[in-house]
Amino acid sequence: MTSQPTLPPVEARSPGAGQLEVTAERGSVTLLPGTQYTLNLTVRNAGGAPLTLELSARGLPPNWFTLTPTLLELVAMQSAPVTLTLSPPPEAPPGSYPIALAVQSREDPAVAVRLDLILEVGEPGGLAVEVLPPQAEGQALAQYQVQVAQSGATPLRVNLSASDEEGGCIYTFDPVTLVVPPAGAATSRLTVRPRQALTTSDARTYTFNVTATALEGVAAASQVQGRFVQRRVPPIQIALTPPKQTGPAQVTYTLRIANPSQIEATFNLTGSDPMSTCRYQFAPASLTVPPAGEAQATLTVTPLQYHTGLGDKIVNFTVRAQPVEEFLPPAQTEGQYVQTVMEPPELAITPSSQSASRSATYTLQVTNPHAIPIEVQFQPSDERGLCNFTVTPPRVEVPPNGQATARLVVRPTSKLLPGEARRSCPFKVEARVADLAEAALVEASLTQLPGFRIPWGLVARGALLLLLIGLCAYLTWFVFISRPEPAGASRFTLFLCNSLGISCTPVPGATATLIPASACADFPPTRLAQGMKAHVSLTPLRNIVRSGPSRSSEELFRIDPGTNVEVIGQESQCNDGVRWWEIKVLSGEHTNKTGWTGESDQQEYWLVPGEYVPTPAP
């Protein structure tokens, strides 16, 4: 028996109420001479009365077929199987033979049905090719079964090919080469794809030829025709929900894409507006939609700038779905975003004023009046440059309708001048949101008070008094008991000068002259000398560099903590409560600049001996 590819069944009903039904497993059979195939049928009594049925087949010679049974008795709603065995003899001529299967009621001849079938007989000893179904349709592809049969006595390898006159389709066989058994058949799956999408009409028909060519032996090639009806792809359906959103900042939409086609499609999603006012982000950025299915993505629309003008700002935008596949048209939809006015956050400082000699700490509290989170950056300043500011953290994220705090430390940039009782440093703090022109503002003040000062002058005088008392006891022994006086000056005079750090000039016949000690006696001893390298103390305060060794000299610039300098002056100068050194800047933005800066006041050092080398970050 020759195998046949699977086809959809065919059926017929009697006229009128359709009381009698006949169904066949397939409508056509292809055979080579000398082979056979049994076609299965079903006869059903769909009426309400029993029937005695007579069955017959016409169109073929009687020795080419066998119909079993030829008589059926069916009660109401009963079905019965019937077989039609087709066996064209070896001498059967090739061609197409129609078969009429008739079923008729013996009681009522008007209750009858006819089912038309076809028998295709191939060339004797050659190849028989059949394409099933003969015609199929689709938007981007259609699939067929190609059956190749032979009546030879040895296996035969057969190659399959297909083409159409326009060259409008691509044909793929799986497999492309068949091994057909002796007096048997083999089947391959054929996929037909159009090269271009159909856009000008609803349908287009391609007639193609399938050719089976034997790779060995003498069997001639065999050919059969098939038809592919290409249908136009229905438009993609795209919708935005809701179509309109309102808010001061980012808003979200749901994008749905329905794919009514027979093709699985992947779409790349984009959004735009005529003035490029917003940023459009899709999650995911591309959607894969199954055939006759749908998928959705989330669209987030974020304005590039907050709106601070009067009234609302309306942005009309377009969402596009661009298919990756060539056979699908792109789709787009429109949406609207109404951007409302963005109010700045609310800022408060606690306390609003303080008094301190060194530093003061304030609390900054920012309130977000919006239903979206915002990021706020603090910017403290004072117009006179009297204070330095440290905000921790300098930037905070404020939750929707929530609050966040930061710590502000304010330090004076310099000490009070001699005779200056206090100094006021009014300052302001801004809370800024990125892309928002208007900032929240709060004002506060710090009153600088005199700090505790070590009375270095009194300490020095006490130390000198103690030293003199000790010297008196020592000199009594050294001068008058130990040795005689040297020439040119008394030993007491020379020892006293050396011990007190004053210069004595011995002049023959004259008394030694005392030169006063340094004018910096009220300051801590200097730790620097000409040629030494030093750096600004690692405190939040910067050193002021002036044109001369006094507070009244012109301010040239300021150097940051950690800046390295070189001492180029021969000695320090003490004026206005500051020990001054002439220096040259070795690092930072003022490298190679020179001027006078303070090593210390009467309380603390501002320059530290040695170069500063930052520790690398781990």
C-alpha positions in Angstrom: 0.0 0.0 0.0 1.3 3.5 -0.9 1.4 6.0 1.9 -0.2 9.4 1.4 0.5 12.8 3.0 -2.0 14.0 5.5 -4.7 16.2 4.1 -7.9 17.8 5.6 -11.0 15.6 5.2 -13.7 16.3 2.6 -17.4 15.9 3.1 -20.8 16.1 1.4 -24.4 16.3 2.7 -27.7 15.4 1.1 -29.8 18.4 -0.1 -32.6 19.8 2.0 -32.3 19.0 5.7 -28.9 17.3 5.2 -30.2 14.0 6.6 -27.3 12.0 5.0 -23.6 12.8 5.5 -20.5 11.3 3.8 -16.9 12.2 4.9 -13.6 11.0 3.3 -10.2 11.3 4.9 -8.8 13.1 1.8 -10.1 14.4 -1.5 -7.4 13.1 -3.8 -5.0 10.2 -4.0 -1.9 9.9 -6.2 -0.7 6.4 -7.2 1.7 4.8 -9.7 0.4 1.9 -11.8 0.5 -1.4 -9.9 0.2 0.2 -6.5 -2.8 0.6 -4.2 -4.2 2.8 -1.4 -7.2 2.3 0.9 -9.3 5.5 1.4 -11.3 5.6 4.7 -14.8 7.1 4.6 -17.7 7.6 7.1 -21.4 7.5 6.4 -23.7 9.1 8.9 -27.5 9.1 9.3 -28.2 12.6 10.7 -32.0 12.2 10.5 -34.5 11.0 12.9 -35.6 7.8 11.0 -33.6 4.6 10.2 -32.2 4.3 6.7 -31.2 1.5 4.4 -28.4 2.8 2.2 -26.9 1.7 -1.1 -23.2 2.7 -1.9 -21.6 2.9 -5.4 -18.5 4.4 -7.1 -18.4 5.6 -10.7 -15.6 6.9 -12.9 -13.1 4.1 -12.7 -12.9 0.7 -14.4 -14.4 -1.9 -12.0 -11.0 -3.7 -11.5 -9.4 -0.5 -10.3 -11.3 -0.2 -7.0 -13.1 -2.1 -4.3 -15.9 -0.5 -2.2 -16.8 -2.2 1.1 -19.6 -2.4 2.1 -22.1 -1.5 -0.6 -25.2 -1.7 1.7 -25.7 -0.1 5.1 -28.5 0.0 7.6 -28.3 2.9 10.0 -30.6 3.9 12.7 -31.1 7.6 13.6 -27.8 9.5 14.4 -25.7 6.3 13.7 -22.4 6.3 11.7 -20.6 3.5 9.9 -17.1 3.2 8.3 -16.7 2.5 4.6 -13.4 1.7 2.7 -12.6 2.5 -0.9 -9.4 0.6 -2.0 -7.8 2.1 -5.2 -5.5 -0.2 -7.2 -4.7 0.9 -10.8 -3.2 -2.0 -12.7 0.4 -1.9 -14.0 -0.9 -1.1 -17.5 -3.1 1.8 -16.3 -2.4 4.9 -18.4 -1.2 8.0 -16.4 -3.7 10.8 -15.9 -6.3 12.3 -13.6 -9.4 10.2 -12.9 -12.5 11.7 -11.2 -14.4 9.4 -8.9 -18.1 9.9 -7.9 -19.1 8.2 -4.6 -22.8 7.9 -4.3 -24.9 7.0 -1.3 -28.7 6.7 -1.7 -31.7 5.6 0.6 -33.5 2.5 -0.7 -36.7 3.7 0.9 -36.6 7.3 -0.4 -34.4 7.9 -3.5 -34.6 11.6 -2.8 -32.4 11.1 0.3 -29.0 10.8 -1.5 -25.5 12.4 -1.4 -22.6 12.5 -3.8 -18.9 13.0 -2.8 -16.4 13.8 -5.6 -12.8 12.4 -5.3 -9.8 12.4 -7.7 -7.3 9.6 -8.5 -4.0 10.8 -10.0 -2.1 8.0 -11.8 1.6 8.6 -12.6 3.9 7.4 -15.3 4.7 3.7 -15.1 8.2 3.1 -13.8 8.7 6.8 -13.1 8.1 9.3 -10.4 4.7 10.7 -9.2 4.7 14.0 -7.4 1.8 15.5 -5.5 1.5 18.8 -3.7 -1.1 18.9 -0.9 -3.0 21.0 -0.6 -2.9 22.2 -4.2 -3.5 25.7 -3.0 -2.8 27.4 0.3 -2.8 31.0 1.5 -1.0 33.1 4.1 0.3 36.6 4.9 4.0 35.8 5.1 4.2 32.0 4.4 2.3 28.8 3.6 3.2 25.2 4.1 2.5 22.2 1.9 3.3 18.5 1.8 5.1 17.2 -1.3 4.8 13.4 -1.8 7.0 11.6 -4.3 6.1 8.0 -5.2 7.8 5.4 -7.5 7.0 1.9 -8.8 10.6 0.7 -9.2 12.1 -2.2 -7.4 15.1 -0.4 -5.8 15.3 2.7 -3.4 15.6 6.0 -5.3 17.1 9.3 -4.2 15.1 12.2 -5.4 16.0 15.9 -5.3 13.2 18.6 -4.9 13.0 22.1 -6.3 10.4 24.7 -6.9 10.0 28.1 -8.7 7.5 30.6 -10.0 7.7 32.7 -13.2 7.8 36.0 -11.3 10.5 34.9 -8.9 8.3 36.4 -6.1 8.6 33.6 -3.6 11.3 31.6 -1.7 10.8 27.8 -1.5 12.3 25.7 1.3 12.0 21.9 1.4 12.6 19.8 4.6 14.3 17.6 3.5 15.4 18.7 0.1 16.4 15.2 -0.9 14.1 12.2 -0.4 14.9 8.5 -0.4 11.9 6.8 -1.9 11.5 3.1 -1.1 10.8 0.5 -3.7 7.2 0.8 -5.0 6.6 3.3 -2.2 6.5 7.0 -1.4 8.2 9.6 0.7 7.1 13.1 1.9 8.9 16.5 2.3 7.5 19.7 3.9 7.5 22.7 1.6 7.4 26.3 3.0 6.6 29.1 0.6 7.5 32.7 1.6 6.9 35.8 -0.5 9.8 38.1 -1.0 7.9 41.3 -0.4 4.9 42.3 1.8 1.6 42.9 0.0 0.6 46.5 0.2 -1.4 47.4 -3.0 -4.2 44.8 -2.9 -5.9 42.3 -0.6 -4.5 39.2 -2.3 -2.0 37.9 -4.9 -1.7 34.4 -6.3 1.6 32.8 -7.2 1.5 29.6 -9.4 4.6 27.5 -8.8 6.0 24.3 -10.1 7.5 21.5 -7.9 10.0 19.3 -9.7 11.2 15.9 -8.5 14.5 14.8 -10.1 16.0 11.3 -9.6 19.7 11.5 -8.7 20.4 8.0 -10.1 18.7 5.5 -12.5 16.6 6.3 -15.6 13.4 7.6 -14.0 12.4 10.8 -15.7 11.8 14.0 -13.7 8.3 14.7 -12.6 6.6 18.0 -12.1 3.4 19.3 -10.4 1.8 22.7 -10.0 0.7 24.4 -6.7 -0.6 27.8 -5.8 0.2 30.2 -3.0 -2.3 33.0 -2.3 -0.6 35.9 -0.4 -2.9 37.9 1.8 -2.3 41.5 2.9 -1.2 41.8 6.6 -3.8 43.6 8.7 -2.6 46.8 10.4 -1.0 46.6 13.9 -3.2 47.9 16.7 -1.4 50.2 19.2 -3.0 52.1 22.1 -1.8 54.3 25.0 -3.5 54.1 28.4 -4.3 56.7 29.6 -4.0 58.9 26.5 -3.4 61.9 28.8 -1.4 62.4 32.0 -0.8 65.5 34.2 2.0 66.2 36.6 5.0 68.5 37.4 7.6 65.8 36.6 7.7 62.3 35.2 4.5 60.4 34.4 3.8 56.9 33.2 1.6 55.3 30.6 0.8 51.7 29.5 1.4 50.9 25.8 -0.4 47.9 24.3 0.3 46.4 20.9 -2.1 43.9 19.3 -0.8 41.7 16.5 -3.7 40.4 14.3 -1.3 38.9 11.8 -0.1 35.3 11.4 3.5 36.3 12.1 5.3 36.6 15.4 6.6 40.2 15.4 9.2 42.2 17.4 8.7 46.0 17.6 11.3 48.6 18.6 9.6 51.4 20.6 10.4 55.1 20.3 8.7 58.3 21.4 9.2 62.0 20.4 7.6 65.4 20.5 8.1 68.3 18.0 10.1 70.5 20.5 12.1 67.6 22.1 10.7 68.7 25.4 10.7 65.3 27.1 12.6 62.1 27.4 10.8 58.9 26.6 11.8 55.6 28.1 10.1 52.2 27.5 10.4 49.1 29.6 11.1 46.9 27.8 12.5 48.9 24.9 11.2 46.3 22.4 8.2 44.0 22.4 7.8 40.5 20.9 4.1 39.9 20.1 2.8 36.4 19.2 0.5 35.9 16.2 -3.0 37.0 17.0 -1.8 38.1 20.4 -0.8 41.2 22.3 1.9 42.5 24.6 2.4 45.7 26.7 5.2 48.0 27.8 5.5 50.8 30.3 6.3 54.3 29.0 7.8 56.9 31.3 7.8 60.5 30.1 10.2 62.8 31.9 10.4 66.6 31.1 13.9 67.8 30.4 13.2 70.9 32.5 10.7 71.7 35.2 8.0 74.2 34.4 8.1 77.3 36.5 6.0 79.7 34.4 2.3 80.6 34.5 -0.3 78.0 33.7 0.2 74.5 32.4 2.4 73.4 29.6 0.9 70.9 27.0 3.2 68.5 25.2 1.7 66.3 22.4 3.9 63.4 21.6 4.0 60.4 19.2 4.8 56.8 20.1 6.1 54.6 17.2 6.3 50.8 17.0 8.8 49.8 14.3 8.6 46.1 13.4 11.8 44.2 12.9 10.1 42.0 10.3 9.8 43.3 6.8 6.2 42.0 6.2 4.6 44.2 8.9 3.9 47.9 8.6 5.0 50.3 11.4 2.3 51.6 13.7 2.0 54.8 15.8 -0.3 56.5 18.3 -0.5 59.9 19.9 -0.4 60.9 23.6 -0.5 64.1 25.6 1.4 65.2 28.7 0.2 68.2 30.6 3.1 69.6 32.7 2.0 71.6 35.7 4.1 74.2 37.6 6.9 72.8 39.7 7.1 74.6 43.0 10.5 74.7 44.8 10.9 72.7 48.0 10.4 74.3 51.5 13.6 75.0 53.5 14.1 75.8 57.2 17.2 76.3 59.3 17.5 75.8 63.1 18.6 77.9 64.9 18.5 81.0 62.7 21.4 82.7 64.6 24.2 81.7 66.9 27.3 83.2 68.6 30.6 81.3 68.8 34.3 82.0 68.7 35.3 79.1 66.4 32.3 77.3 64.7 28.6 76.8 65.0 26.3 73.9 63.9 22.9 74.4 62.3 20.2 71.9 61.1 18.8 72.3 57.6 15.4 70.7 56.9 13.9 70.5 53.4 10.2 69.5 52.7 9.1 68.1 49.4 5.5 69.2 48.6 5.2 67.0 45.5 4.1 63.4 44.9 7.4 62.4 43.3 10.9 62.1 44.9 13.3 65.0 44.3 17.0 65.5 44.8 18.1 68.7 46.5 21.6 70.2 46.7 22.4 72.8 49.4 24.4 75.9 48.5 25.4 78.1 51.5 27.2 81.5 50.9 27.9 84.9 52.4 28.6 88.0 50.4 31.5 89.3 52.5 33.5 86.1 52.6 33.6 86.1 56.4 32.6 82.4 56.8 33.4 79.0 55.5 30.6 76.4 55.2 30.4 72.6 55.4 27.2 70.7 54.6 26.8 67.0 55.5 25.5 65.6 53.2 25.7 68.3 50.5 22.9 66.5 48.5 19.8 64.7 49.8 17.0 62.8 48.2 13.6 63.8 49.6 10.8 61.3 49.4 7.3 62.2 48.0 5.6 64.5 50.4 8.4 63.9 52.9 11.3 65.6 54.6 15.1 65.3 54.8 17.7 67.0 56.9 21.4 67.9 56.7 24.0 69.4 59.1 25.6 72.8 58.4 28.8 73.8 60.1 29.8 77.5 59.8 33.4 78.7 60.7 34.8 82.2 60.6 37.5 82.7 58.0 39.8 84.8 60.2 40.3 85.8 63.8 39.0 89.0 65.3 41.3 92.0 64.9 42.9 93.6 68.0 40.2 95.7 69.7 37.4 94.0 67.7 34.8 92.8 70.2 32.6 90.8 67.8 31.9 90.3 64.1 28.6 89.4 62.4 28.5 87.0 59.5 25.1 87.0 57.8 24.7 84.1 55.3 22.1 82.4 53.2 21.4 78.8 52.1 19.8 77.8 48.9 18.1 74.4 48.3 18.3 73.7 44.5 16.5 71.0 42.5 18.2 70.0 39.2 16.6 71.7 36.1 14.5 73.9 38.4 15.4 77.6 37.9 13.9 78.8 41.2 15.5 77.7 44.5 14.3 77.6 48.1 16.2 80.2 50.2 16.7 80.7 53.9 18.8 83.3 55.8 20.7 83.0 59.1 23.7 84.5 60.9 26.8 83.7 63.0 28.2 86.2 65.5 31.9 85.7 66.0 33.1 86.2 69.6 36.7 86.5 71.0 38.1 83.2 71.9 40.3 82.2 74.9 43.9 83.5 74.3 46.9 82.2 76.1 48.8 85.2 77.5 52.1 84.4 75.8 53.6 87.7 76.9 53.0 87.1 80.5 54.2 83.5 80.2 57.4 84.7 78.5 58.1 87.3 81.2 57.6 84.8 84.0 59.9 82.3 82.3 62.5 85.1 81.9 62.3 86.0 85.6 62.9 82.4 86.6 65.8 82.2 84.2 67.3 85.4 85.7 67.0 84.0 89.2 68.8 80.9 88.2 71.5 82.8 86.4 72.2 84.9 89.4 73.0 81.9 91.5 75.2 80.4 88.7 77.0 83.6 87.9 77.9 84.1 91.6 80.0 80.9 91.3 81.2 81.2 87.7 82.3 84.9 87.7 83.7 85.4 91.1 85.0 82.0 92.1 85.7 79.9 89.0 87.9 82.0 86.6 89.3 85.5 86.1 87.7 88.0 83.7 88.7 88.0 80.0 90.2 91.0 78.3 87.9 93.5 76.6 84.8 92.8 78.7 83.8 91.3 82.0 82.9 87.6 82.1 79.7 88.6 83.8 78.7 90.9 80.9 79.6 88.3 78.1 77.7 85.5 79.9 74.7 87.6 80.5 74.5 88.6 76.9 74.9 85.1 75.7 72.4 83.7 78.2 69.7 86.4 77.4 70.1 86.1 73.6 71.3 89.7 73.1 74.2 91.0 71.2 77.2 92.5 73.0 79.8 94.5 71.1 83.0 94.7 73.1 84.7 98.0 72.4 88.0 98.7 74.1 87.5 101.2 76.8 83.7 101.1 76.5 80.8 99.5 78.2 78.9 96.6 76.3 75.7 97.8 74.5 72.5 95.7 75.0 70.2 95.3 71.8 66.5 94.6 72.6 65.2 91.0 72.0 62.6 90.1 69.1 59.3 92.0 68.9 57.5 88.6 68.6 58.0 87.8 72.3 54.3 87.4 72.9 53.9 84.7 70.2 54.7 81.0 70.3 58.2 80.3 69.1 58.5 80.1 65.3 59.0 76.7 63.8 60.2 78.0 60.4 63.3 79.4 58.8 64.4 80.7 55.4 64.5 77.9 52.8 62.2 75.5 54.8 59.1 74.0 53.2 55.8 74.0 55.0 52.1 73.5 54.4 48.8 75.1 55.5 47.3 73.4 58.5 44.6 70.7 57.7 41.7 72.6 59.1 38.6 73.9 57.2 40.1 77.5 57.2 42.3 78.9 54.4 45.4 81.2 54.8 45.2 84.7 53.5 48.3 85.8 51.4 48.9 89.6 51.5 51.3 92.0 49.9 52.9 92.9 53.2 53.3 91.6 56.8 50.1 93.3 58.2 46.3 93.0 58.1 46.1 96.3 56.4 48.1 95.1 53.4 46.3 94.1 50.2 44.9 90.6 50.1 46.4 88.8 47.1 44.7 85.4 47.3 43.9 82.6 49.7 45.5 79.2 49.9 43.7 76.0 50.8 44.5 73.6 53.7 47.3 71.2 52.6 48.9 73.7 50.2 52.7 73.4 50.2 54.8 76.6 50.5 58.5 77.6 50.7 59.8 80.2 53.2 61.8 82.8 51.2 62.0 85.6 53.9 65.1 85.9 56.1 63.1 86.3 59.3 59.5 86.6 60.4 57.6 89.9 61.2 55.1 90.2 64.0 52.2 92.7 63.4 48.5 93.0 64.1 48.6 89.8 66.3 50.1 87.7 63.6 53.6 86.3 63.0 54.2 86.8 59.2 56.5 85.0 56.9 57.3 85.8 53.2 56.5 82.6 51.3 56.3 81.1 47.7 53.4 78.8 46.9 54.5 75.3 45.7 51.1 73.6 44.9 47.5 74.4 44.1 46.0 77.0 41.8 48.4 79.8 43.0 51.7 77.8 42.3 54.8 80.1 42.1 53.0 83.1 43.5 54.6 85.0 46.5 53.4 87.1 49.4 53.2 87.3 53.2 51.1 84.9 55.2 50.7 84.1 58.9 52.5 81.3 60.6 50.5 81.8 63.8 48.7 84.1 66.0 49.2 84.1 69.8 47.1 80.9 70.2 47.7 78.5 67.3 49.9 77.6 64.4 48.6 77.9 60.8 51.7 76.7 59.0 53.1 73.3 59.7 56.8 72.4 58.8 57.3 69.9 56.0 55.5 69.1 52.8 52.0 67.7 52.7 51.6 64.5 50.7 47.9 63.3 50.4 47.2 59.7 51.3 46.0 57.9 48.2 42.4 56.5 48.4 42.2 52.8 49.2 
